[in-house]
Amino acid sequence: MEVFKWLNDQLLRMDWLAWLVGRLVEDVFGLDMAGRSGASVHFFIYDVIKIFILLAVLIFSISWVQSHFPPERTRRILGGMQGFSGKLAGALLGTITPFCSCSSIPLFIGFTSSGLPLGVTFAFLISSPLVDLASVILLASIFNWTIAIAYVLVGLVLAVLGGMLIGKAKMERYVESFVMHSPVLDVPQDQLGMRDRFQFSCAQVSDIFRRVWLYVLIGVGIGAAIHNWIPVEWTESLLGQNHWWSVPLATLIGVPMYADIFGTLPIAEALVAKGVGLGTALAFMMAVTALSLPSLIMLKKVVKAPLLALFFGIITFGIVLIGYLFNAYAYLFV
């Protein structure tokens, strides 16, 4: 256990990096780590570097795995799965795609046009922005493994149940016709060598960095401000753990925003440090990543209003329920 704790502290939490940044802030910048300015600068530099290091390693690794599962191969694997197993497979597939909700929609189109059942593709669409391997590692680095694993489990449950409900509703007629006729490009696996997979993985890292770096900087900046400048009393009065409205309000606040989970994690970390319930912070994070207004607008181009409304209702209800559950049983995650 001591070895595991040491590895967790050094590889995930990066205590060595926190110490180095501390020396930079105090010895080079001349700021007091106990003061608001010094603590804010430390929070910002440390979290930004840590998140980008973890992202580079994790996205490269995940992309290498993804290179073995092009759309046609995925369709063959999932095509024979029906019922619960198909929805679970779709949800699990979402965990190896480190994409935001908008980036997941083109894959959703590809899988749907390949003939996959609608419930399976929506299970993927729900889980992809909410739960991926990179976010699990980042959650563990910010909170702990218990919270990270619990978050993965509830995210997968939400994706599977959401996919099953949408599948049962028989709403294929509410998918825009062009989706069913979109071409699916595929690359034969025997044409991909080690160099091709390496280049693909590097390209994925570059692409995701290009799309998320600004959100990471904004998210960490907001987190630093909340953590060190906003009074505890203000945060607790609005989103305190004892207020029944905190979870729905946090979910509502998150919908108009747009960011990857990597940008919202530092905000969730700062909110919890200010006394906001764990479930409230996670509800905000999940709403931003799964129900962002830009992604809903983009999805409206793909599906018609009744299906979009059902999708929104299922995810909103699930996020609020998950928030209340995490708040009620927060003592289990300490």
Secondary structure, 3 states (H helix, E strand, C coil): CHHHHHHHHHHHCCHHHHHHHHHHHHHHCCCCCCCHHHHHHHHHHHHHHHHHHHHHHHHHHHHHHHCCCCHHHHHHHHHCCCHHHHHHHHHHHHCCCCCCHHHHHHHHHHHHHCCCCHHHHHHHHHHHHHCCHHHHHHHHHHCCHHHHHHHHHHHHHHHHHHHHHHHHCCCHHHECHHHHCCCCCCCCHHHCCHHHHHHHHHHHHHHHHHHHHHHHHHHHHHHHHHHHCCCHHHHHHHHECCCCCHHHHHHHHHCCCCCCHHHHHHHHHHHHHCCECHHHHHHHHHHHHHCCHHHHHHHHCCECHHHHHHHHHHHHHHHHHHHHHHHHCHHHHC
